[in-house]
């Protein structure tokens, strides 16, 4: 009896997801050419500005969360006591 693998470990499924994400990004990039945006600042008129802004914001959230919350929530190495063998 063959067990069904989860989609995260299935190579074909991962490739399909990657292709879908790349196509979605390409369609959004092409849609940016057709849509006229009313920008408040001149930097907003740059091609792909909102995508780069989102990427940088997500990276900052991840890095700051890891640095700040990681230090605040981290326990000392000997938190559970010395490793006593039974």
C-alpha positions in Angstrom: 0.0 0.0 0.0 1.5 3.3 -1.1 1.0 6.3 1.2 0.1 9.7 -0.1 2.8 12.3 0.4 2.0 15.7 1.7 2.0 18.4 -1.0 4.9 20.2 0.8 7.2 17.2 0.1 5.8 16.4 -3.3 8.3 17.7 -6.0 5.6 18.1 -8.7 3.3 20.1 -6.4 6.2 22.4 -5.4 7.0 23.1 -9.0 3.4 23.9 -9.8 3.2 26.3 -6.9 6.4 28.0 -8.1 5.1 28.4 -11.6 1.8 29.8 -10.4 3.6 32.3 -8.2 5.9 33.4 -11.0 2.9 33.8 -13.4 1.0 35.8 -10.8 4.0 38.1 -10.3 4.4 38.5 -14.1 0.7 39.3 -14.5 0.8 41.9 -11.7 3.9 43.4 -13.2 2.2 43.7 -16.7 -1.0 45.1 -15.1 1.1 47.8 -13.6 1.8 49.0 -17.1 -1.9 49.3 -18.0 -3.2 50.9 -14.7 -2.8 54.6 -14.1 -2.1 55.3 -10.5 -2.6 58.7 -8.8 0.6 58.9 -6.8 1.0 61.4 -3.9 4.8 61.2 -4.1 7.0 61.0 -7.2 8.7 57.8 -6.0 5.4 55.9 -6.2 5.5 56.3 -10.0 8.6 54.1 -10.3 7.9 50.7 -11.9 7.5 48.0 -9.3 7.7 50.4 -6.3 4.9 48.8 -4.4 6.3 45.3 -4.8 9.7 46.4 -3.6 8.1 48.3 -0.7 6.1 45.2 0.3 9.2 43.0 0.1 11.3 45.3 2.2 8.5 45.7 4.8 8.0 42.0 5.1 11.8 41.4 5.6 11.9 44.2 8.2 9.0 42.6 10.1 10.8 39.2 10.0 14.2 40.5 11.0 12.9 42.8 13.8 10.6 40.1 15.1 13.4 37.7 15.3 15.8 40.1 17.0 13.4 41.8 19.4 11.0 39.0 20.2 13.7 36.4 20.0 15.7 38.1 22.7 12.6 38.9 24.8 11.2 35.3 24.7 14.4 33.3 24.7 15.2 31.2 27.8 18.6 30.6 29.2 20.3 27.4 28.1 20.1 26.0 31.7 16.4 27.0 32.1 15.2 23.4 32.6 18.2 22.6 34.9 21.2 20.5 34.4 20.8 17.5 32.2 20.4 14.7 34.8 20.6 11.2 33.4 18.2 8.6 34.8 
